[in-house]
Amino acid sequence: MALRVGMLLPSASRRAGGLFSAVSSLSTELSYNGYDTQVFAAEDPDIEADRKAWGTVALSLRPTLGPTVFAYQPRLSRDLAAARLDVMHLHGLWTYASVAVLAWSGGRRPRVISPHGMLDRWALQNSSMKKRVAAALFERRNVMRGDALHALCGPEHRAIRAYGYCGPVATIPNGVFLEEGPVAPAQPAWSSDIPAGAKVLLFLGRIHPKKGLDRLLQAMALWSGAEADPWHLVVAGWDQANTKAALAAQAEELGLTQRVHFVGPQFGEQKAATLAAADAFVLPSLSEGLPMSVLEAWAARLPVLMTEACNLPEGFRAGAAIRLAPDPTAMAEGLRELGSLSQSALATLGVNGRALVEAQFSWGHVACQVGQLYEWVLGGGTPPAFVET
């Protein structure tokens, strides 16, 4: 009989940010591998547009009451109890989902928790008062009672230990689905806004203060000369906390309005077209778990510029990424390095990134490890090599 797995996250649509891509991909791959996977999440207006990302995975969606960020679902606990699950996998923290999982487990039912970077130092300091209250009321108990926590990378593993969790920690990265060959979709809708012959430096993801875009704009203002002139920054993503308006005002103040383009969210075919139209990818983030956007950029054979906070040191070692410092003045040096590279050198960075994801970050490989984790949590015995007990 197939193992019954419950995936629990705040939203099953693009509103969940990187969680949406990561959990939908993992769930569909687990389902393909024979696991009976069911997803529990709050209803929201974007779910119909994004439902196809879940394939044949069963979705249990309920309306919420109160603040959207907390995602309180009155019937969630009842739904979890009725599902007769073998193991629960909670993705993300600080929402009602943690409360429901605590009630479901009762200290006896097995559950895996993936914080997705939400126990990192920067994340804990963001809205710290609210998180201290939530920790006291439910989240610390939820984390400490998890049968295993799932870290996406070594730094997140260390952050989990720093939070005080002493149980098993599995370190398994996110993954990507890989096309068999290069994809050449139609031009994205925004391409007409870019001058002919320009080079596109792409940011693709949630527009949020932690992404470091304000620092990137400052660095771009410091980057001038013939090597900088061809490069245009395309900021593609959904706005959070009115961050986009502040960035647009900053770009105008810095005299960058002709070189910086805010093109809105990109999904499905438009997302593929946006990646295909880019010449390089940038993520100047201050805090990440393990960013799906970088893996997708490498899968699309793009050279990547990123900070160490992106938690993908493999990219630097593999010659697939240019290191960005968080300070704008030092970040400008990374941009200058990009501008100094020949087309051949840029292509080599992209090829190295593609080889890296093929070797370490395919969803088939990741889902196999997650399945092994479930089996071990349920059956015990010798832990898999990626689990520290």
Secondary structure per residue as TSV (DSSP state, phi and psi in degrees):
chain	resnum	aa	ss	phi	psi
A	1	M	-	360.0	137.0
A	2	A	-	-66.0	142.4
A	3	L	-	-67.5	130.6
A	4	R	E	-94.6	114.9
A	5	V	E	-114.8	131.1
A	6	G	E	-103.7	126.3
A	7	M	E	-103.7	124.4
A	8	L	E	-122.6	124.0
A	9	L	E	-149.6	161.4
A	10	P	E	-62.4	-39.1
A	11	S	E	-144.2	145.0
A	12	A	S	-101.6	18.6
A	13	S	S	-123.1	-175.9
A	14	R	G	-56.1	-18.3
A	15	R	G	-66.3	-17.1
A	16	A	G	-83.4	0.9
A	17	G	T	65.9	-136.9
A	18	G	H	-63.0	-24.4
A	19	L	H	-60.1	-38.5
A	20	F	H	-58.5	-51.4
A	21	S	H	-65.0	-44.6
A	22	A	H	-66.3	-48.4
A	23	V	H	-74.4	-37.1
A	24	S	H	-64.5	-40.4
A	25	S	H	-67.5	-45.3
A	26	L	H	-61.9	-43.3
A	27	S	H	-64.5	-43.5
A	28	T	H	-66.8	-36.6
A	29	E	H	-69.1	-40.8
A	30	L	H	-62.3	-41.3
A	31	S	H	-61.8	-41.7
A	32	Y	H	-61.3	-32.9
A	33	N	T	-84.2	5.0
A	34	G	T	103.5	2.3
A	35	Y	-	-83.4	139.6
A	36	D	E	-85.3	95.1
A	37	T	E	-105.1	130.5
A	38	Q	E	-128.1	136.5
A	39	V	E	-108.6	134.4
A	40	F	E	-118.3	126.4
A	41	A	E	-159.7	168.4
A	42	A	E	-79.6	147.4
A	43	E	-	-70.1	148.3
A	44	D	-	-156.5	165.6
A	45	P	T	-63.4	-17.3
A	46	D	T	-93.4	-1.9
A	47	I	H	-65.8	-36.9
A	48	E	H	-64.5	-37.5
A	49	A	H	-67.8	-27.3
A	50	D	H	-108.2	0.8
A	51	R	G	-59.9	-35.8
A	52	K	G	-64.4	-20.0
A	53	A	G	-64.5	-19.5
A	54	W	G	-91.4	-3.1
A	55	G	T	57.7	-128.6
A	56	T	T	-93.4	4.8
A	57	V	-	-65.6	133.9
A	58	A	E	-71.1	131.5
A	59	L	E	-111.6	128.0
A	60	S	E	-112.7	104.8
A	61	L	E	-117.0	134.4
A	62	R	E	-130.5	147.9
A	63	P	-	-68.3	157.7
A	64	T	-	-111.5	161.6
A	65	L	B	-124.7	146.6
A	66	G	S	81.1	-159.6
A	67	P	-	-59.4	132.6
A	68	T	T	-59.7	-37.4
A	69	V	T	-63.3	-28.6
A	70	F	T	-85.9	-24.9
A	71	A	T	55.7	50.9
A	72	Y	B	-73.3	121.6
A	73	Q	-	-118.7	107.0
A	74	P	T	-56.3	-30.4
A	75	R	T	-100.2	5.9
A	76	L	H	-62.5	-48.0
A	77	S	H	-58.5	-40.0
A	78	R	H	-64.3	-41.5
A	79	D	H	-63.4	-42.6
A	80	L	H	-63.0	-42.5
A	81	A	H	-64.7	-35.7
A	82	A	H	-77.5	-16.3
A	83	A	T	-77.6	-16.7
A	84	R	-	53.8	54.8
A	85	L	-	-82.6	151.4
A	86	D	S	-85.8	-36.0
A	87	V	E	-149.5	143.7
A	88	M	E	-110.1	139.7
A	89	H	E	-123.5	108.2
A	90	L	E	-92.0	129.3
A	91	H	E	-113.8	117.5
A	92	G	S	89.6	162.6
A	93	L	S	-131.2	177.1
A	94	W	S	73.2	21.3
A	95	T	S	-128.7	177.9
A	96	Y	H	-61.9	-23.2
A	97	A	H	-55.2	-37.1
A	98	S	H	-64.6	-39.3
A	99	V	H	-63.0	-44.8
A	100	A	H	-65.0	-38.6
A	101	V	H	-66.6	-39.7
A	102	L	H	-58.2	-45.4
A	103	A	H	-66.4	-38.8
A	104	W	H	-66.2	-43.3
A	105	S	H	-72.5	-40.6
A	106	G	T	56.5	22.9
A	107	G	T	77.0	4.0
A	108	R	T	-124.6	-34.5
A	109	R	S	-85.0	138.9
A	110	P	-	-73.9	139.3
A	111	R	E	-147.7	145.3
A	112	V	E	-111.3	139.9
A	113	I	E	-121.9	126.4
A	114	S	E	-110.6	103.8
A	115	P	-	-67.5	-23.8
A	116	H	T	53.7	47.4
A	117	G	T	83.6	-0.3
A	118	M	T	-80.9	-0.9
A	119	L	T	-107.6	3.7
A	120	D	S	-65.9	156.7
A	121	R	H	-57.7	-47.3
A	122	W	H	-61.2	-42.5
A	123	A	H	-64.4	-39.4
A	124	L	H	-67.4	-31.7
A	125	Q	H	-78.5	-20.1
A	126	N	T	-79.5	123.1
A	127	S	T	54.8	45.8
A	128	S	H	-61.7	-37.1
A	129	M	H	-63.4	-46.0
A	130	K	H	-60.7	-39.0
A	131	K	H	-72.5	-32.7
A	132	R	H	-65.7	-39.3
A	133	V	H	-65.6	-46.6
A	134	A	H	-62.0	-38.7
A	135	A	I	-61.9	-43.6
A	136	A	I	-66.4	-36.1
A	137	L	I	-80.1	-39.5
A	138	F	I	-154.6	-33.8
A	139	E	I	-70.8	-37.7
A	140	R	H	-63.9	-43.0
A	141	R	H	-61.3	-42.3
A	142	N	H	-59.4	-49.3
A	143	V	H	-64.6	-47.7
A	144	M	H	-65.9	-25.9
A	145	R	T	-92.8	0.7
A	146	G	-	-62.4	139.6
A	147	D	S	-70.8	-28.6
A	148	A	E	-159.5	142.3
A	149	L	E	-105.6	145.7
A	150	H	E	-110.7	114.9
A	151	A	E	-97.7	142.5
A	152	L	S	-83.2	-18.0
A	153	C	S	-163.6	171.6
A	154	G	H	-58.1	-47.4
A	155	P	H	-60.4	-36.2
A	156	E	H	-69.7	-36.0
A	157	H	H	-55.1	-46.4
A	158	R	H	-67.2	-35.4
A	159	A	H	-65.5	-38.0
A	160	I	H	-63.4	-43.3
A	161	R	H	-65.6	-38.7
A	162	A	H	-65.3	-27.7
A	163	Y	H	-72.3	-17.8
A	164	G	T	111.8	2.3
A	165	Y	-	-74.5	128.5
A	166	C	-	-111.7	0.9
A	167	G	S	-83.6	-167.9
A	168	P	-	-66.7	137.1
A	169	V	E	-123.9	122.3
A	170	A	E	-98.9	129.7
A	171	T	E	-105.2	105.8
A	172	I	-	-135.8	126.8
A	173	P	-	-76.8	170.2
A	174	N	-	-71.1	172.8
A	175	G	-	-136.6	-178.1
A	176	V	B	-140.2	153.1
A	177	F	-	-87.6	135.3
A	178	L	-	-109.0	126.5
A	179	E	-	-70.3	151.2
A	180	E	S	-68.0	-30.9
A	181	G	S	-146.5	176.6
A	182	P	-	-58.5	140.0
A	183	V	-	-104.9	136.0
A	184	A	-	-127.7	73.6
A	185	P	-	-73.6	177.9
A	186	A	-	-62.5	162.6
A	187	Q	-	-65.0	143.3
A	188	P	-	-68.9	160.0
A	189	A	G	-61.6	-28.2
A	190	W	G	-81.9	-7.3
A	191	S	G	-61.4	-28.1
A	192	S	G	-70.3	-14.7
A	193	D	G	-82.4	-10.2
A	194	I	S	-100.9	131.6
A	195	P	-	-60.3	148.9
A	196	A	T	-59.2	135.0
A	197	G	T	85.2	-3.8
A	198	A	-	-73.9	155.6
A	199	K	E	-105.0	141.1
A	200	V	E	-105.9	120.3
A	201	L	E	-99.4	113.6
A	202	L	E	-102.8	130.8
A	203	F	E	-109.3	129.3
A	204	L	E	-134.6	112.4
A	205	G	S	161.3	-167.7
A	206	R	-	-69.6	132.9
A	207	I	B	-88.4	100.0
A	208	H	-	-143.9	150.0
A	209	P	G	-54.4	-32.3
A	210	K	G	-70.0	-14.0
A	211	K	G	-76.0	-10.4
A	212	G	-	74.4	20.1
A	213	L	H	-67.3	-30.3
A	214	D	H	-62.9	-38.3
A	215	R	H	-70.3	-36.4
A	216	L	H	-63.6	-40.6
A	217	L	H	-62.7	-41.2
A	218	Q	H	-61.8	-41.1
A	219	A	H	-64.9	-38.9
A	220	M	H	-64.7	-35.1
A	221	A	H	-65.8	-26.3
A	222	L	H	-86.3	-12.1
A	223	W	-	-96.5	110.5
A	224	S	-	-139.6	173.4
A	225	G	S	103.9	-178.2
A	226	A	T	-61.2	-34.7
A	227	E	T	-71.1	-25.1
A	228	A	T	-88.5	-28.2
A	229	D	T	-55.1	-40.8
A	230	P	T	-72.1	-17.0
A	231	W	E	-89.1	129.2
A	232	H	E	-119.7	136.8
A	233	L	E	-90.8	121.3
A	234	V	E	-106.1	117.6
A	235	V	E	-102.5	106.8
A	236	A	E	-113.1	124.1
A	237	G	S	162.2	174.7
A	238	W	-	-95.0	144.4
A	239	D	B	-83.7	141.6
A	240	Q	-	-133.5	134.2
A	241	A	T	59.4	32.8
A	242	N	T	57.2	30.1
A	243	T	H	-66.7	-35.3
A	244	K	H	-60.1	-43.3
A	245	A	H	-61.2	-41.7
A	246	A	H	-65.1	-39.0
A	247	L	H	-68.9	-39.6
A	248	A	H	-63.2	-40.4
A	249	A	H	-65.3	-38.9
A	250	Q	H	-65.1	-42.9
A	251	A	H	-60.4	-40.2
A	252	E	H	-65.9	-42.4
A	253	E	H	-63.2	-34.4
A	254	L	T	-85.8	-0.6
A	255	G	T	74.3	32.4
A	256	L	-	-109.7	10.0
A	257	T	T	-62.6	-25.3
A	258	Q	T	-82.2	-14.9
A	259	R	T	-113.4	-6.5
A	260	V	E	-121.3	128.9
A	261	H	E	-129.1	121.4
A	262	F	E	-96.4	114.6
A	263	V	-	-113.5	3.3
A	264	G	-	83.1	178.4
A	265	P	-	-65.2	150.7
A	266	Q	-	-131.6	122.9
A	267	F	-	-136.0	158.0
A	268	G	H	58.6	-130.2
A	269	E	H	-64.3	-34.8
A	270	Q	H	-65.9	-36.3
A	271	K	H	-64.4	-45.1
A	272	A	H	-61.0	-40.4
A	273	A	H	-66.3	-38.3
A	274	T	H	-64.4	-44.5
A	275	L	H	-62.8	-40.9
A	276	A	H	-67.8	-27.6
A	277	A	H	-86.1	-7.6
A	278	A	-	-84.9	154.7
A	279	D	S	-103.8	-21.4
A	280	A	E	-161.1	162.4
A	281	F	E	-123.7	143.2
A	282	V	E	-132.4	138.0
A	283	L	E	-139.4	95.8
A	284	P	-	-88.9	37.8
A	285	S	-	-68.3	150.8
A	286	L	S	-93.2	-18.2
A	287	S	-	-160.6	131.5
A	288	E	-	-146.4	159.4
A	289	G	S	-82.5	-84.8
A	290	L	S	-144.0	108.1
A	291	P	-	-72.5	121.9
A	292	M	H	-60.3	-34.8
A	293	S	H	-61.6	-37.0
A	294	V	H	-68.3	-43.1
A	295	L	H	-61.0	-41.1
A	296	E	H	-66.6	-35.4
A	297	A	H	-65.8	-43.8
A	298	W	H	-63.3	-40.6
A	299	A	H	-60.3	-30.4
A	300	A	T	-87.8	9.8
A	301	R	T	64.4	37.3
A	302	L	-	-98.4	138.6
A	303	P	-	-66.2	146.0
A	304	V	E	-121.9	138.3
A	305	L	E	-112.1	128.2
A	306	M	E	-154.7	160.7
A	307	T	E	-87.8	165.6
A	308	E	G	-64.3	-24.9
A	309	A	G	-65.6	-10.9
A	310	C	G	-75.4	-9.8
A	311	N	-	61.0	36.4
A	312	L	-	-127.8	63.3
A	313	P	H	-62.2	-21.0
A	314	E	H	-57.6	-33.2
A	315	G	H	-64.7	-38.7
A	316	F	H	-68.8	-42.7
A	317	R	H	-65.4	-32.5
A	318	A	T	-85.2	-0.2
A	319	G	T	67.9	36.9
A	320	A	-	-112.3	-2.7
A	321	A	E	-147.3	151.9
A	322	I	E	-102.6	132.0
A	323	R	E	-79.5	131.9
A	324	L	E	-110.7	133.4
A	325	A	-	-85.1	152.9
A	326	P	S	-70.7	-22.7
A	327	D	S	-75.2	131.9
A	328	P	H	-57.3	-39.3
A	329	T	H	-64.0	-44.8
A	330	A	H	-71.2	-33.1
A	331	M	H	-61.9	-34.9
A	332	A	H	-60.7	-30.1
A	333	E	H	-64.5	-37.8
A	334	G	H	-64.3	-38.2
A	335	L	H	-65.4	-39.9
A	336	R	H	-63.7	-36.8
A	337	E	H	-62.5	-42.9
A	338	L	H	-57.6	-48.4
A	339	G	H	-64.8	-24.1
A	340	S	H	-83.4	-11.7
A	341	L	S	-80.9	142.4
A	342	S	-	-73.5	166.2
A	343	Q	H	-61.2	-36.2
A	344	S	H	-65.0	-41.6
A	345	A	H	-67.6	-37.8
A	346	L	H	-63.2	-42.5
A	347	A	H	-62.8	-37.4
A	348	T	H	-63.8	-41.9
A	349	L	H	-56.9	-44.9
A	350	G	H	-65.2	-41.5
A	351	V	H	-63.0	-41.3
A	352	N	H	-63.9	-37.8
A	353	G	H	-65.1	-42.8
A	354	R	H	-60.9	-43.8
A	355	A	H	-62.9	-36.0
A	356	L	H	-65.0	-46.5
A	357	V	H	-69.8	-33.0
A	358	E	H	-62.8	-36.8
A	359	A	H	-80.3	-35.0
A	360	Q	H	-126.3	-16.9
A	361	F	-	-128.6	28.7
A	362	S	B	-79.8	147.2
A	363	W	H	-65.0	-29.8
A	364	G	H	-60.3	-44.7
A	365	H	H	-67.4	-43.5
A	366	V	H	-64.6	-46.8
A	367	A	H	-63.0	-34.8
A	368	C	H	-60.8	-43.8
A	369	Q	H	-66.9	-42.0
A	370	V	H	-62.6	-40.9
A	371	G	H	-61.3	-41.1
A	372	Q	H	-61.6	-37.5
A	373	L	H	-63.2	-45.9
A	374	Y	H	-58.3	-47.4
A	375	E	H	-61.3	-38.7
A	376	W	H	-70.4	-41.5
A	377	V	H	-60.3	-37.1
A	378	L	H	-79.5	-38.7
A	379	G	H	-106.7	-14.8
A	380	G	-	73.5	-155.4
A	381	G	S	89.8	-158.2
A	382	T	S	-71.8	126.5
A	383	P	-	-69.4	150.8
A	384	P	-	-60.3	159.9
A	385	A	T	-61.9	-25.7
A	386	F	T	-88.0	5.6
A	387	V	E	-107.0	127.7
A	388	E	E	-102.8	121.9
A	389	T	-	-99.0	360.0
